[in-house]
Amino acid sequence: MSHITFNNLELNHKSISVRAEYQDSVDLWFEFDRDVNVSSTQVALAMATLAGVEYDSITFDFEVDNTAVESIRAATGASIEAVPSEQPRPITSSTGNLLSFSGGFDSLCAWRLMPEETHLVSMDFGGWFAREADFFKQFDTLIIRTNARSEPSHRTSLARNHWTFMAIGAILSAGYFNSRFHSFGQILGESLSRTPKRVPTPTVLAELGYVDAGYARGLTEVGTASVILQSDPWHVHNSLKSLSGPADRKIFRKIALSTLVGTKLGISVDIPASDPSKSPNIRMGDDYASSLAALYCISQGAENAISELFEYIPSSARDLASECSMDFMGKVNWDAYASFPRELREGLWENLYKFGFEPYSERDWEEIRQVRAYLAEAHKIAHEKR
Protein backbone atom coordinates (compact mmCIF):
# COMPACT_ATOMS: atom_id res chain seq x y z
CA MET A 1 0.00 0.00 0.00
CA SER A 2 1.57 3.31 -1.09
CA HIS A 3 1.60 6.19 1.36
CA ILE A 4 2.91 9.76 1.52
CA THR A 5 3.19 12.01 4.55
CA PHE A 6 3.54 15.79 4.59
CA ASN A 7 5.02 17.11 7.82
CA ASN A 8 7.41 19.65 9.35
CA LEU A 9 5.33 22.54 8.02
CA GLU A 10 6.79 26.00 8.53
CA LEU A 11 4.66 28.85 7.30
CA ASN A 12 5.11 32.62 7.21
CA HIS A 13 4.26 35.58 4.97
CA LYS A 14 7.34 35.10 2.78
CA SER A 15 7.83 31.36 2.53
CA ILE A 16 6.59 27.83 3.12
CA SER A 17 8.60 24.72 3.85
CA VAL A 18 7.22 21.21 4.20
CA ARG A 19 8.68 17.71 4.11
CA ALA A 20 7.26 14.98 1.88
CA GLU A 21 8.04 11.45 3.05
CA TYR A 22 7.34 8.57 0.67
CA GLN A 23 9.86 6.29 -1.07
CA ASP A 24 12.10 9.34 -0.80
CA SER A 25 12.19 12.18 1.69
CA VAL A 26 12.08 15.64 0.13
CA ASP A 27 12.13 19.03 1.77
CA LEU A 28 10.00 21.29 -0.38
CA TRP A 29 10.04 25.08 -0.20
CA PHE A 30 8.07 27.93 -1.71
CA GLU A 31 9.16 31.58 -1.58
CA PHE A 32 6.99 34.59 -2.44
CA ASP A 33 8.24 37.85 -3.94
CA ARG A 34 5.90 39.75 -1.57
CA ASP A 35 3.98 39.15 1.65
CA VAL A 36 1.26 36.54 1.13
CA ASN A 37 -1.01 35.07 3.80
CA VAL A 38 -1.43 31.33 3.31
CA SER A 39 -3.37 28.86 5.49
CA SER A 40 -2.27 25.33 6.29
CA THR A 41 -5.32 24.12 4.35
CA GLN A 42 -4.03 25.86 1.21
CA VAL A 43 -0.70 24.11 1.70
CA ALA A 44 -2.50 20.75 1.95
CA LEU A 45 -4.41 21.43 -1.26
CA ALA A 46 -1.17 22.35 -3.01
CA MET A 47 0.49 19.15 -1.75
CA ALA A 48 -2.51 17.16 -2.99
CA THR A 49 -1.60 18.20 -6.55
CA LEU A 50 1.89 16.79 -6.00
CA ALA A 51 0.54 13.54 -4.59
CA GLY A 52 -1.83 13.23 -7.53
CA VAL A 53 -3.50 9.84 -7.75
CA GLU A 54 -0.32 7.88 -7.00
CA TYR A 55 -0.97 7.02 -3.35
CA ASP A 56 -3.48 4.93 -1.44
CA SER A 57 -3.22 7.11 1.65
CA ILE A 58 -2.02 10.61 2.48
CA THR A 59 -1.21 12.05 5.90
CA PHE A 60 -0.94 15.72 6.80
CA ASP A 61 0.45 16.26 10.29
CA PHE A 62 -0.96 19.80 10.35
CA GLU A 63 -4.41 21.37 10.40
CA VAL A 64 -6.58 20.92 7.33
CA ASP A 65 -10.13 22.18 7.03
CA ASN A 66 -12.67 19.37 7.30
CA THR A 67 -14.34 20.11 3.96
CA ALA A 68 -10.95 20.36 2.26
CA VAL A 69 -10.11 16.87 3.51
CA GLU A 70 -13.12 15.58 1.58
CA SER A 71 -12.06 17.52 -1.52
CA ILE A 72 -8.54 16.11 -1.31
CA ARG A 73 -9.97 12.62 -0.92
CA ALA A 74 -12.08 13.14 -4.03
CA ALA A 75 -9.17 14.58 -6.03
CA THR A 76 -6.59 11.94 -5.09
CA GLY A 77 -8.71 8.85 -4.50
CA ALA A 78 -6.70 8.27 -1.33
CA SER A 79 -7.68 7.90 2.30
CA ILE A 80 -6.74 11.08 4.17
CA GLU A 81 -5.49 11.68 7.70
CA ALA A 82 -5.08 15.24 8.98
CA VAL A 83 -5.40 17.36 12.09
CA PRO A 84 -9.08 18.38 11.97
CA SER A 85 -9.81 22.09 11.68
CA GLU A 86 -12.30 24.64 10.47
CA GLN A 87 -10.72 27.34 8.32
CA PRO A 88 -12.58 29.91 6.19
CA ARG A 89 -12.33 29.81 2.42
CA PRO A 90 -9.78 32.38 1.23
CA ILE A 91 -11.94 33.52 -1.72
CA THR A 92 -14.95 35.60 -0.70
CA SER A 93 -15.33 37.70 -3.86
CA SER A 94 -17.83 36.93 -6.63
CA THR A 95 -15.68 38.70 -9.25
CA GLY A 96 -12.07 39.05 -10.38
CA ASN A 97 -9.79 36.99 -12.64
CA LEU A 98 -6.53 35.21 -11.96
CA LEU A 99 -4.30 33.63 -14.62
CA SER A 100 -1.63 31.03 -13.93
CA PHE A 101 0.92 32.72 -16.16
CA SER A 102 4.02 31.12 -17.68
CA GLY A 103 4.74 33.77 -20.31
CA GLY A 104 4.43 31.26 -23.15
CA PHE A 105 2.27 31.89 -26.20
CA ASP A 106 -0.78 30.16 -24.79
CA SER A 107 -0.86 31.95 -21.44
CA LEU A 108 0.07 35.27 -23.06
CA CYS A 109 -2.83 34.81 -25.48
CA ALA A 110 -5.24 33.93 -22.64
CA TRP A 111 -4.18 37.09 -20.80
CA ARG A 112 -4.94 39.28 -23.84
CA LEU A 113 -8.43 37.79 -24.03
CA MET A 114 -9.10 38.46 -20.33
CA PRO A 115 -10.31 41.62 -18.55
CA GLU A 116 -7.69 44.35 -18.17
CA GLU A 117 -7.67 44.07 -14.37
CA THR A 118 -6.72 40.37 -14.47
CA HIS A 119 -4.11 39.28 -11.89
CA LEU A 120 -1.15 37.04 -12.75
CA VAL A 121 0.66 34.41 -10.68
CA SER A 122 3.78 32.61 -11.93
CA MET A 123 5.80 29.66 -10.69
CA ASP A 124 9.60 29.95 -10.87
CA PHE A 125 10.77 26.34 -10.87
CA GLY A 126 14.41 27.28 -11.42
CA GLY A 127 16.98 25.08 -13.14
CA TRP A 128 15.86 23.90 -16.56
CA PHE A 129 12.84 26.22 -16.31
CA ALA A 130 14.83 29.38 -15.62
CA ARG A 131 14.17 30.65 -19.15
CA GLU A 132 10.45 30.95 -18.31
CA ALA A 133 11.14 33.05 -15.22
CA ASP A 134 13.58 35.28 -17.11
CA PHE A 135 10.69 36.22 -19.40
CA PHE A 136 7.69 36.47 -17.07
CA LYS A 137 9.64 38.63 -14.60
CA GLN A 138 9.03 41.44 -17.10
CA PHE A 139 5.34 41.42 -16.16
CA ASP A 140 3.41 42.44 -13.04
CA THR A 141 3.01 38.90 -11.75
CA LEU A 142 3.23 37.41 -8.26
CA ILE A 143 6.22 35.07 -8.44
CA ILE A 144 6.55 31.95 -6.31
CA ARG A 145 9.97 30.28 -6.35
CA THR A 146 10.06 26.58 -5.54
CA ASN A 147 12.11 23.39 -5.82
CA ALA A 148 8.99 21.26 -6.39
CA ARG A 149 10.05 20.29 -9.94
CA SER A 150 13.70 19.62 -9.21
CA GLU A 151 13.72 17.42 -6.07
CA PRO A 152 14.82 14.69 -5.82
CA SER A 153 15.45 15.33 -9.53
CA HIS A 154 13.64 16.78 -12.52
CA ARG A 155 12.72 13.29 -13.72
CA THR A 156 11.53 12.01 -10.32
CA SER A 157 9.86 15.07 -8.77
CA LEU A 158 6.38 14.78 -7.30
CA ALA A 159 5.22 17.34 -9.86
CA ARG A 160 5.25 14.53 -12.44
CA ASN A 161 2.38 12.80 -10.64
CA HIS A 162 -0.44 14.99 -11.91
CA TRP A 163 -0.92 18.01 -14.20
CA THR A 164 -2.74 19.98 -11.47
CA PHE A 165 0.62 20.90 -9.94
CA MET A 166 0.35 23.82 -12.37
CA ALA A 167 -2.38 25.19 -10.08
CA ILE A 168 -0.09 25.53 -7.06
CA GLY A 169 0.41 29.26 -7.66
CA ALA A 170 -3.34 29.87 -7.78
CA ILE A 171 -3.88 27.74 -4.67
CA LEU A 172 -1.28 29.54 -2.57
CA SER A 173 -2.30 33.04 -3.76
CA ALA A 174 -6.06 32.51 -3.43
CA GLY A 175 -6.41 34.77 -0.39
CA TYR A 176 -3.99 37.37 -1.69
CA PHE A 177 -5.89 38.09 -4.91
CA ASN A 178 -9.38 37.00 -3.77
CA SER A 179 -10.38 36.46 -7.42
CA ARG A 180 -13.34 34.23 -8.25
CA PHE A 181 -12.32 33.09 -11.74
CA HIS A 182 -9.14 31.17 -12.54
CA SER A 183 -7.60 30.44 -15.94
CA PHE A 184 -4.83 28.30 -17.34
CA GLY A 185 -3.40 28.95 -20.79
CA GLN A 186 -5.09 25.85 -22.19
CA ILE A 187 -5.89 25.79 -25.91
CA LEU A 188 -7.54 23.28 -28.24
CA GLY A 189 -4.40 21.27 -28.96
CA GLU A 190 -5.05 17.55 -28.87
CA SER A 191 -8.57 18.19 -27.54
CA LEU A 192 -9.46 19.04 -31.15
CA SER A 193 -9.43 15.27 -31.69
CA ARG A 194 -12.65 14.84 -29.75
CA THR A 195 -15.99 16.56 -29.24
CA PRO A 196 -15.68 19.33 -26.62
CA LYS A 197 -17.15 18.53 -23.22
CA ARG A 198 -17.96 20.63 -20.20
CA VAL A 199 -14.72 21.21 -18.29
CA PRO A 200 -15.08 21.03 -14.50
CA THR A 201 -12.96 23.16 -12.20
CA PRO A 202 -10.24 20.95 -10.66
CA THR A 203 -11.44 19.86 -7.22
CA VAL A 204 -8.53 21.46 -5.35
CA LEU A 205 -9.34 24.84 -6.94
CA ALA A 206 -13.10 24.54 -6.49
CA GLU A 207 -12.55 23.89 -2.78
CA LEU A 208 -11.00 27.36 -2.49
CA GLY A 209 -13.93 28.98 -4.28
CA TYR A 210 -12.47 29.24 -7.78
CA VAL A 211 -14.53 28.91 -10.96
CA ASP A 212 -12.70 27.74 -14.09
CA ALA A 213 -12.60 30.20 -17.01
CA GLY A 214 -10.58 28.88 -19.97
CA TYR A 215 -10.26 31.96 -22.15
CA ALA A 216 -8.07 30.41 -24.86
CA ARG A 217 -9.69 26.98 -24.84
CA GLY A 218 -11.40 27.48 -28.22
CA LEU A 219 -8.23 28.41 -30.15
CA THR A 220 -5.51 26.41 -31.89
CA GLU A 221 -1.82 27.33 -31.96
CA VAL A 222 -2.54 29.33 -35.11
CA GLY A 223 -5.14 31.30 -33.15
CA THR A 224 -2.82 32.02 -30.23
CA ALA A 225 -0.09 33.15 -32.63
CA SER A 226 -2.60 35.47 -34.30
CA VAL A 227 -3.49 37.10 -30.97
CA ILE A 228 0.12 37.60 -29.85
CA LEU A 229 1.29 38.91 -33.21
CA GLN A 230 -1.45 41.54 -33.04
CA SER A 231 -1.24 42.39 -29.33
CA ASP A 232 2.43 41.90 -28.38
CA PRO A 233 4.64 41.61 -31.47
CA TRP A 234 7.56 42.97 -29.41
CA HIS A 235 7.27 39.99 -27.03
CA VAL A 236 7.17 37.26 -29.69
CA HIS A 237 10.92 36.61 -29.80
CA ASN A 238 11.44 36.26 -26.05
CA SER A 239 8.17 34.42 -25.46
CA LEU A 240 9.13 31.81 -28.04
CA LYS A 241 12.58 31.38 -26.51
CA SER A 242 11.06 30.98 -23.04
CA LEU A 243 8.62 28.20 -23.84
CA SER A 244 10.90 25.22 -24.46
CA GLY A 245 14.45 23.95 -24.64
CA PRO A 246 16.62 24.37 -27.73
CA ALA A 247 15.88 20.82 -28.96
CA ASP A 248 12.15 20.76 -28.14
CA ARG A 249 9.97 20.41 -31.23
CA LYS A 250 7.44 22.79 -29.68
CA ILE A 251 9.61 25.84 -30.36
CA PHE A 252 10.21 24.84 -34.01
CA ARG A 253 6.49 24.22 -34.51
CA LYS A 254 5.49 27.56 -33.01
CA ILE A 255 8.21 29.41 -34.94
CA ALA A 256 6.92 27.90 -38.18
CA LEU A 257 3.32 28.84 -37.38
CA SER A 258 4.23 32.33 -36.15
CA THR A 259 6.19 33.04 -39.31
CA LEU A 260 3.30 31.86 -41.47
CA VAL A 261 0.65 33.77 -39.49
CA GLY A 262 2.78 36.90 -39.46
CA THR A 263 3.00 36.78 -43.26
CA LYS A 264 -0.78 36.35 -43.57
CA LEU A 265 -1.42 39.27 -41.20
CA GLY A 266 1.24 41.46 -42.77
CA ILE A 267 3.00 41.79 -39.41
CA SER A 268 6.79 41.66 -39.33
CA VAL A 269 8.25 40.38 -36.06
CA ASP A 270 11.59 39.23 -34.73
CA ILE A 271 11.55 35.41 -34.77
CA PRO A 272 14.36 33.47 -33.05
CA ALA A 273 16.72 31.53 -35.27
CA SER A 274 15.99 27.81 -35.17
CA ASP A 275 17.53 24.54 -36.29
CA PRO A 276 14.86 21.81 -36.52
CA SER A 277 17.58 19.20 -37.10
CA LYS A 278 18.29 19.37 -33.35
CA SER A 279 14.89 17.85 -32.61
CA PRO A 280 14.46 14.07 -32.97
CA ASN A 281 12.37 13.28 -36.06
CA ILE A 282 8.87 11.96 -35.55
CA ARG A 283 6.34 10.15 -37.73
CA MET A 284 3.14 11.78 -38.87
CA GLY A 285 0.63 11.00 -36.12
CA ASP A 286 3.23 10.61 -33.34
CA ASP A 287 2.59 14.06 -31.89
CA TYR A 288 -0.90 15.45 -32.45
CA ALA A 289 -0.03 19.16 -32.23
CA SER A 290 2.95 18.86 -34.59
CA SER A 291 1.03 16.71 -37.07
CA LEU A 292 -1.88 19.17 -37.07
CA ALA A 293 0.54 22.05 -37.60
CA ALA A 294 2.15 20.17 -40.49
CA LEU A 295 -1.19 19.75 -42.24
CA TYR A 296 -1.83 23.47 -41.83
CA CYS A 297 1.58 24.45 -43.21
CA ILE A 298 1.17 22.09 -46.17
CA SER A 299 -2.27 23.52 -46.94
CA GLN A 300 -0.76 27.01 -46.96
CA GLY A 301 2.05 26.04 -49.33
CA ALA A 302 4.67 26.10 -46.58
CA GLU A 303 5.57 22.42 -46.14
CA ASN A 304 9.27 23.24 -45.92
CA ALA A 305 8.63 25.34 -42.81
CA ILE A 306 7.91 22.23 -40.74
CA SER A 307 8.91 19.15 -42.73
CA GLU A 308 12.28 18.81 -40.97
CA LEU A 309 10.48 17.79 -37.77
CA PHE A 310 9.33 14.58 -39.47
CA GLU A 311 11.04 11.46 -40.77
CA TYR A 312 9.07 12.11 -43.95
CA ILE A 313 5.80 13.69 -45.03
CA PRO A 314 3.49 10.97 -46.39
CA SER A 315 1.67 11.60 -49.65
CA SER A 316 -1.60 11.05 -47.78
CA ALA A 317 -0.90 14.20 -45.76
CA ARG A 318 -0.38 16.21 -48.93
CA ASP A 319 -3.54 14.76 -50.43
CA LEU A 320 -5.62 15.75 -47.39
CA ALA A 321 -4.07 19.22 -47.16
CA SER A 322 -4.82 19.83 -50.85
CA GLU A 323 -8.49 19.02 -50.23
CA CYS A 324 -8.84 21.09 -47.04
CA SER A 325 -8.45 24.84 -46.60
CA MET A 326 -7.62 24.28 -42.88
CA ASP A 327 -9.27 27.67 -42.26
CA PHE A 328 -10.60 26.37 -38.94
CA MET A 329 -7.09 26.65 -37.52
CA GLY A 330 -7.48 30.43 -37.48
CA LYS A 331 -11.05 30.44 -36.18
CA VAL A 332 -12.69 29.83 -32.81
CA ASN A 333 -14.50 26.72 -31.61
CA TRP A 334 -17.50 28.10 -29.67
CA ASP A 335 -18.34 24.59 -28.44
CA ALA A 336 -15.14 24.56 -26.39
CA TYR A 337 -16.64 27.29 -24.20
CA ALA A 338 -19.66 25.23 -23.11
CA SER A 339 -18.63 25.51 -19.45
CA PHE A 340 -17.28 29.06 -19.65
CA PRO A 341 -18.86 31.31 -16.96
CA ARG A 342 -21.90 33.05 -18.38
CA GLU A 343 -21.12 36.37 -16.72
CA LEU A 344 -17.75 36.56 -18.52
CA ARG A 345 -18.89 35.59 -22.01
CA GLU A 346 -19.69 39.03 -23.37
CA GLY A 347 -16.18 40.28 -22.63
CA LEU A 348 -14.64 37.16 -24.16
CA TRP A 349 -16.72 37.45 -27.34
CA GLU A 350 -15.78 41.13 -27.71
CA ASN A 351 -12.07 40.35 -27.44
CA LEU A 352 -12.25 37.41 -29.84
CA TYR A 353 -14.04 39.66 -32.34
CA LYS A 354 -11.41 42.37 -31.81
CA PHE A 355 -8.70 39.92 -32.86
CA GLY A 356 -10.66 38.89 -35.95
CA PHE A 357 -11.95 35.45 -34.96
CA GLU A 358 -14.97 33.89 -36.58
CA PRO A 359 -16.86 30.73 -35.51
CA TYR A 360 -16.54 27.48 -37.43
CA SER A 361 -18.69 27.10 -40.52
CA GLU A 362 -20.26 23.83 -41.69
CA ARG A 363 -17.32 23.43 -44.06
CA ASP A 364 -14.90 23.86 -41.15
CA TRP A 365 -16.66 21.13 -39.14
CA GLU A 366 -16.50 18.79 -42.12
CA GLU A 367 -12.77 19.45 -42.51
CA ILE A 368 -12.25 18.86 -38.78
CA ARG A 369 -13.94 15.47 -39.11
CA GLN A 370 -11.61 14.63 -42.00
CA VAL A 371 -8.52 15.79 -40.09
CA ARG A 372 -9.56 13.92 -36.94
CA ALA A 373 -10.02 10.69 -38.89
CA TYR A 374 -6.73 11.11 -40.74
CA LEU A 375 -4.65 11.84 -37.61
CA ALA A 376 -6.28 8.99 -35.69
CA GLU A 377 -5.29 6.58 -38.47
CA ALA A 378 -1.82 8.14 -38.77
CA HIS A 379 -1.31 7.71 -35.03
CA LYS A 380 -2.33 4.06 -35.27
CA ILE A 381 0.03 3.42 -38.20
CA ALA A 382 2.94 5.23 -36.52
CA HIS A 383 2.65 3.06 -33.42
CA GLU A 384 2.15 -0.17 -35.36
CA LYS A 385 5.54 0.44 -37.01
CA ARG A 386 7.38 0.74 -33.71
C-alpha positions in Angstrom: 0.0 0.0 0.0 1.6 3.3 -1.1 1.6 6.2 1.4 2.9 9.8 1.5 3.2 12.0 4.6 3.5 15.8 4.6 5.0 17.1 7.8 7.4 19.7 9.3 5.3 22.5 8.0 6.8 26.0 8.5 4.7 28.8 7.3 5.1 32.6 7.2 4.3 35.6 5.0 7.3 35.1 2.8 7.8 31.4 2.5 6.6 27.8 3.1 8.6 24.7 3.8 7.2 21.2 4.2 8.7 17.7 4.1 7.3 15.0 1.9 8.0 11.5 3.0 7.3 8.6 0.7 9.9 6.3 -1.1 12.1 9.3 -0.8 12.2 12.2 1.7 12.1 15.6 0.1 12.1 19.0 1.8 10.0 21.3 -0.4 10.0 25.1 -0.2 8.1 27.9 -1.7 9.2 31.6 -1.6 7.0 34.6 -2.4 8.2 37.8 -3.9 5.9 39.8 -1.6 4.0 39.2 1.7 1.3 36.5 1.1 -1.0 35.1 3.8 -1.4 31.3 3.3 -3.4 28.9 5.5 -2.3 25.3 6.3 -5.3 24.1 4.3 -4.0 25.9 1.2 -0.7 24.1 1.7 -2.5 20.7 2.0 -4.4 21.4 -1.3 -1.2 22.3 -3.0 0.5 19.2 -1.8 -2.5 17.2 -3.0 -1.6 18.2 -6.6 1.9 16.8 -6.0 0.5 13.5 -4.6 -1.8 13.2 -7.5 -3.5 9.8 -7.8 -0.3 7.9 -7.0 -1.0 7.0 -3.3 -3.5 4.9 -1.4 -3.2 7.1 1.6 -2.0 10.6 2.5 -1.2 12.0 5.9 -0.9 15.7 6.8 0.5 16.3 10.3 -1.0 19.8 10.4 -4.4 21.4 10.4 -6.6 20.9 7.3 -10.1 22.2 7.0 -12.7 19.4 7.3 -14.3 20.1 4.0 -10.9 20.4 2.3 -10.1 16.9 3.5 -13.1 15.6 1.6 -12.1 17.5 -1.5 -8.5 16.1 -1.3 -10.0 12.6 -0.9 -12.1 13.1 -4.0 -9.2 14.6 -6.0 -6.6 11.9 -5.1 -8.7 8.8 -4.5 -6.7 8.3 -1.3 -7.7 7.9 2.3 -6.7 11.1 4.2 -5.5 11.7 7.7 -5.1 15.2 9.0 -5.4 17.4 12.1 -9.1 18.4 12.0 -9.8 22.1 11.7 -12.3 24.6 10.5 -10.7 27.3 8.3 -12.6 29.9 6.2 -12.3 29.8 2.4 -9.8 32.4 1.2 -11.9 33.5 -1.7 -14.9 35.6 -0.7 -15.3 37.7 -3.9 -17.8 36.9 -6.6 -15.7 38.7 -9.3 -12.1 39.1 -10.4 -9.8 37.0 -12.6 -6.5 35.2 -12.0 -4.3 33.6 -14.6 -1.6 31.0 -13.9 0.9 32.7 -16.2 4.0 31.1 -17.7 4.7 33.8 -20.3 4.4 31.3 -23.2 2.3 31.9 -26.2 -0.8 30.2 -24.8 -0.9 31.9 -21.4 0.1 35.3 -23.1 -2.8 34.8 -25.5 -5.2 33.9 -22.6 -4.2 37.1 -20.8 -4.9 39.3 -23.8 -8.4 37.8 -24.0 -9.1 38.5 -20.3 -10.3 41.6 -18.5 -7.7 44.4 -18.2 -7.7 44.1 -14.4 -6.7 40.4 -14.5 -4.1 39.3 -11.9 -1.1 37.0 -12.8 0.7 34.4 -10.7 3.8 32.6 -11.9 5.8 29.7 -10.7 9.6 30.0 -10.9 10.8 26.3 -10.9 14.4 27.3 -11.4 17.0 25.1 -13.1 15.9 23.9 -16.6 12.8 26.2 -16.3 14.8 29.4 -15.6 14.2 30.6 -19.1 10.5 30.9 -18.3 11.1 33.0 -15.2 13.6 35.3 -17.1 10.7 36.2 -19.4 7.7 36.5 -17.1 9.6 38.6 -14.6 9.0 41.4 -17.1 5.3 41.4 -16.2 3.4 42.4 -13.0 3.0 38.9 -11.8 3.2 37.4 -8.3 6.2 35.1 -8.4 6.5 31.9 -6.3 10.0 30.3 -6.4 10.1 26.6 -5.5 12.1 23.4 -5.8 9.0 21.3 -6.4 10.1 20.3 -9.9 13.7 19.6 -9.2 13.7 17.4 -6.1 14.8 14.7 -5.8 15.4 15.3 -9.5 13.6 16.8 -12.5 12.7 13.3 -13.7 11.5 12.0 -10.3 9.9 15.1 -8.8 6.4 14.8 -7.3 5.2 17.3 -9.9 5.2 14.5 -12.4 2.4 12.8 -10.6 -0.4 15.0 -11.9 -0.9 18.0 -14.2 -2.7 20.0 -11.5 0.6 20.9 -9.9 0.3 23.8 -12.4 -2.4 25.2 -10.1 -0.1 25.5 -7.1 0.4 29.3 -7.7 -3.3 29.9 -7.8 -3.9 27.7 -4.7 -1.3 29.5 -2.6 -2.3 33.0 -3.8 -6.1 32.5 -3.4 -6.4 34.8 -0.4 -4.0 37.4 -1.7 -5.9 38.1 -4.9 -9.4 37.0 -3.8 -10.4 36.5 -7.4 -13.3 34.2 -8.3 -12.3 33.1 -11.7 -9.1 31.2 -12.5 -7.6 30.4 -15.9 -4.8 28.3 -17.3 -3.4 29.0 -20.8 -5.1 25.8 -22.2 -5.9 25.8 -25.9 -7.5 23.3 -28.2 -4.4 21.3 -29.0 -5.1 17.5 -28.9 -8.6 18.2 -27.5 -9.5 19.0 -31.1 -9.4 15.3 -31.7 -12.7 14.8 -29.7 -16.0 16.6 -29.2 -15.7 19.3 -26.6 -17.2 18.5 -23.2 -18.0 20.6 -20.2 -14.7 21.2 -18.3 -15.1 21.0 -14.5 -13.0 23.2 -12.2 -10.2 21.0 -10.7 -11.4 19.9 -7.2 -8.5 21.5 -5.4 -9.3 24.8 -6.9 -13.1 24.5 -6.5 -12.6 23.9 -2.8 -11.0 27.4 -2.5 -13.9 29.0 -4.3 -12.5 29.2 -7.8 -14.5 28.9 -11.0 -12.7 27.7 -14.1 -12.6 30.2 -17.0 -10.6 28.9 -20.0 -10.3 32.0 -22.1 -8.1 30.4 -24.9 -9.7 27.0 -24.8 -11.4 27.5 -28.2 -8.2 28.4 -30.2 -5.5 26.4 -31.9 -1.8 27.3 -32.0 -2.5 29.3 -35.1 -5.1 31.3 -33.1 -2.8 32.0 -30.2 -0.1 33.1 -32.6 -2.6 35.5 -34.3 -3.5 37.1 -31.0 0.1 37.6 -29.8 1.3 38.9 -33.2 -1.4 41.5 -33.0 -1.2 42.4 -29.3 2.4 41.9 -28.4 4.6 41.6 -31.5 7.6 43.0 -29.4 7.3 40.0 -27.0 7.2 37.3 -29.7 10.9 36.6 -29.8 11.4 36.3 -26.1 8.2 34.4 -25.5 9.1 31.8 -28.0 12.6 31.4 -26.5 11.1 31.0 -23.0 8.6 28.2 -23.8 10.9 25.2 -24.5 14.4 23.9 -24.6 16.6 24.4 -27.7 15.9 20.8 -29.0 12.2 20.8 -28.1 10.0 20.4 -31.2 7.4 22.8 -29.7 9.6 25.8 -30.4 10.2 24.8 -34.0 6.5 24.2 -34.5 5.5 27.6 -33.0 8.2 29.4 -34.9 6.9 27.9 -38.2 3.3 28.8 -37.4 4.2 32.3 -36.1 6.2 33.0 -39.3 3.3 31.9 -41.5 0.6 33.8 -39.5 2.8 36.9 -39.5 3.0 36.8 -43.3 -0.8 36.3 -43.6 -1.4 39.3 -41.2 1.2 41.5 -42.8 3.0 41.8 -39.4 6.8 41.7 -39.3 8.2 40.4 -36.1 11.6 39.2 -34.7 11.5 35.4 -34.8 14.4 33.5 -33.0 16.7 31.5 -35.3 16.0 27.8 -35.2 17.5 24.5 -36.3 14.9 21.8 -36.5 17.6 19.2 -37.1 18.3 19.4 -33.4 14.9 17.9 -32.6 14.5 14.1 -33.0 12.4 13.3 -36.1 8.9 12.0 -35.6 6.3 10.1 -37.7 3.1 11.8 -38.9 0.6 11.0 -36.1 3.2 10.6 -33.3 2.6 14.1 -31.9 -0.9 15.5 -32.4 0.0 19.2 -32.2 3.0 18.9 -34.6 1.0 16.7 -37.1 -1.9 19.2 -37.1 0.5 22.1 -37.6 2.2 20.2 -40.5 -1.2 19.7 -42.2 -1.8 23.5 -41.8 1.6 24.4 -43.2 1.2 22.1 -46.2 -2.3 23.5 -46.9 -0.8 27.0 -47.0 2.0 26.0 -49.3 4.7 26.1 -46.6 5.6 22.4 -46.1 9.3 23.2 -45.9 8.6 25.3 -42.8 7.9 22.2 -40.7 8.9 19.1 -42.7 12.3 18.8 -41.0 10.5 17.8 -37.8 9.3 14.6 -39.5 11.0 11.5 -40.8 9.1 12.1 -44.0 5.8 13.7 -45.0 3.5 11.0 -46.4 1.7 11.6 -49.6 -1.6 11.0 -47.8 -0.9 14.2 -45.8 -0.4 16.2 -48.9 -3.5 14.8 -50.4 -5.6 15.7 -47.4 -4.1 19.2 -47.2 -4.8 19.8 -50.8 -8.5 19.0 -50.2 -8.8 21.1 -47.0 -8.5 24.8 -46.6 -7.6 24.3 -42.9 -9.3 27.7 -42.3 -10.6 26.4 -38.9 -7.1 26.7 -37.5 -7.5 30.4 -37.5 -11.0 30.4 -36.2 -12.7 29.8 -32.8 -14.5 26.7 -31.6 -17.5 28.1 -29.7 -18.3 24.6 -28.4 -15.1 24.6 -26.4 -16.6 27.3 -24.2 -19.7 25.2 -23.1 -18.6 25.5 -19.5 -17.3 29.1 -19.7 -18.9 31.3 -17.0 -21.9 33.0 -18.4 -21.1 36.4 -16.7 -17.7 36.6 -18.5 -18.9 35.6 -22.0 -19.7 39.0 -23.4 -16.2 40.3 -22.6 -14.6 37.2 -24.2 -16.7 37.5 -27.3 -15.8 41.1 -27.7 -12.1 40.4 -27.4 -12.3 37.4 -29.8 -14.0 39.7 -32.3 -11.4 42.4 -31.8 -8.7 39.9 -32.9 -10.7 38.9 -36.0 -11.9 35.5 -35.0 -15.0 33.9 -36.6 -16.9 30.7 -35.5 -16.5 27.5 -37.4 -18.7 27.1 -40.5 -20.3 23.8 -41.7 -17.3 23.4 -44.1 -14.9 23.9 -41.1 -16.7 21.1 -39.1 -16.5 18.8 -42.1 -12.8 19.5 -42.5 -12.3 18.9 -38.8 -13.9 15.5 -39.1 -11.6 14.6 -42.0 -8.5 15.8 -40.1 -9.6 13.9 -36.9 -10.0 10.7 -38.9 -6.7 11.1 -40.7 -4.7 11.8 -37.6 -6.3 9.0 -35.7 -5.3 6.6 -38.5 -1.8 8.1 -38.8 -1.3 7.7 -35.0 -2.3 4.1 -35.3 0.0 3.4 -38.2 2.9 5.2 -36.5 2.7 3.1 -33.4 2.2 -0.2 -35.4 5.5 0.4 -37.0 7.4 0.7 -33.7 
